[in-house]
């Protein structure tokens, strides 16, 4: 199974909470960059599986916090 089928950190295998994560960050820039179709994003995961990993939602947010990947939001 591509990307192992479970969270890299806690080994949770509940597909409802698993998210594809950029191993070395960069997901924000990828989403805000030139418009990609969902199909091309999926193709990139298949072509470059070492750039991605599965994390559960909690571990994905923890990783973002630990690495300072969170972008501060402006108050409305």
C-alpha positions as CSV (number, residue, x, y, z in Angstrom):
1,X,0.0,0.0,0.0
2,X,1.4,3.4,-1.0
3,X,2.7,5.4,2.0
4,X,2.2,2.5,4.3
5,X,-1.5,2.9,5.1
6,X,-0.9,4.3,8.6
7,X,0.3,7.3,10.5
8,X,4.2,7.5,10.5
9,X,4.2,8.6,14.1
10,X,1.5,6.8,16.0
11,X,0.6,4.0,13.6
12,X,-3.1,4.9,13.5
13,X,-4.6,3.3,10.5
14,X,-8.1,4.8,10.6
15,X,-8.5,6.2,7.0
16,X,-10.9,8.9,8.3
17,X,-8.1,10.7,10.0
18,X,-5.1,10.1,7.8
19,X,-3.7,13.0,5.8
20,X,-0.9,13.2,3.1
21,X,1.9,15.3,4.5
22,X,4.9,16.8,2.7
23,X,7.9,15.2,4.6
24,X,10.0,18.4,4.4
25,X,7.2,20.9,4.6
26,X,6.1,23.0,1.6
27,X,2.5,22.0,1.6
28,X,1.3,25.6,2.1
29,X,3.4,26.8,-0.8
30,X,2.2,23.9,-3.0
31,X,-1.5,24.7,-2.3
32,X,-0.9,28.5,-2.9
33,X,1.3,28.1,-6.0
34,X,0.1,27.7,-9.6
35,X,-3.3,26.1,-9.7
36,X,-3.0,22.3,-9.8
37,X,-5.9,19.9,-10.4
38,X,-6.5,17.3,-7.7
39,X,-5.5,14.7,-10.3
40,X,-2.0,16.2,-10.8
41,X,-1.5,16.4,-7.0
42,X,-2.3,12.7,-6.7
43,X,0.0,11.9,-9.6
44,X,2.8,13.7,-7.8
45,X,2.4,11.5,-4.7
46,X,2.7,8.4,-6.9
47,X,5.7,9.8,-8.8
48,X,7.5,11.0,-5.7
49,X,6.4,8.9,-2.7
50,X,9.5,9.7,-0.7
51,X,8.4,13.4,-0.6
52,X,5.2,12.5,1.2
53,X,4.1,10.5,4.3
54,X,0.8,9.7,6.0
55,X,0.1,11.4,9.3
56,X,-3.1,11.4,11.4
57,X,-4.6,14.8,11.7
58,X,-3.3,15.2,15.3
59,X,0.3,14.3,14.4
60,X,0.1,16.5,11.3
61,X,-0.7,19.5,13.4
62,X,1.9,18.6,16.0
63,X,4.5,18.4,13.2
64,X,3.5,21.7,11.8
65,X,3.7,23.3,15.3
66,X,7.1,21.8,16.1
67,X,8.6,22.9,12.8
68,X,7.1,26.3,12.8
69,X,5.1,25.6,9.6
70,X,2.0,27.4,10.9
71,X,1.3,30.7,9.2
72,X,-0.1,33.3,11.5
73,X,-3.6,34.4,10.6
74,X,-4.7,38.0,10.6
75,X,-7.5,39.0,12.9
76,X,-10.7,39.9,11.0
